[in-house]
Amino acid sequence: MTPPPRKAEALMDAEVREKIHLEILKRTGAYHANDHILLPSGHHTSEYIEKTLVTTEASFTEGLGAVIAKHFAPWPIDIVLSTGPGALILSHCVARAHPSRPTLMYGTKGVSGGKRRVTLPVEFHRLIRQGSKVLVVEDLVSSGATVRLLTELVEGLGGQVIGIGALWRRTKKAEIDGKEIFSLVSRDFPTYPSESCPLCKKGVPLNQEFVKRREHRKPSSAQEQS
Ligand SMILES: [Zn+2]
């Protein structure tokens, strides 16, 4: 392996890479910036990501998946586990590009009794063996709750989560319970209640497009962004 780059260089590289990734997400139409957006929660923000649009350009997704795979290439991986169907296209691209040729599987998300639930289809259970090395892939990591629940499931079956590959990390911490989150973009955008929104104060018109669009959808397919 080549020696690790010096810290300043590594930071600059990370910054440049992040800019490129943001530009790619802008091209897909998924990432909106410099706007004044109404969120489903009622809060306002200047940036927004429409998760559904992230993987609409197949060649871009392949490139982004390859970056995640390259990062985790030094580790042998048996399984790439998508947190849900939403992250499955990206997960496929990660699995395809990883030198270990890992198996690909996915969890399913849902809510029951007001609590967030994550399950792993029972057919996948027998593919996770004692000591199986698992790379979890998520599109957007916010609280990390889904990743935690999936990790518990994997560990319950005797597997071991090596790390988390993500498109976007909104949390400040680059790890979950000691497991590294490698994300293509690490960025949190502030959201404001309308009373204290600086964009409202400046008189910038409010874009309600995303909330309107969401009202046409079923609640279960709605994005979780606050
Ligand atoms: Zn506002």
Residues whose N, C-alpha, C, O or C-beta is under 5 A from the ligand:
A	BS01	ZN	H44 C197 L199 C200
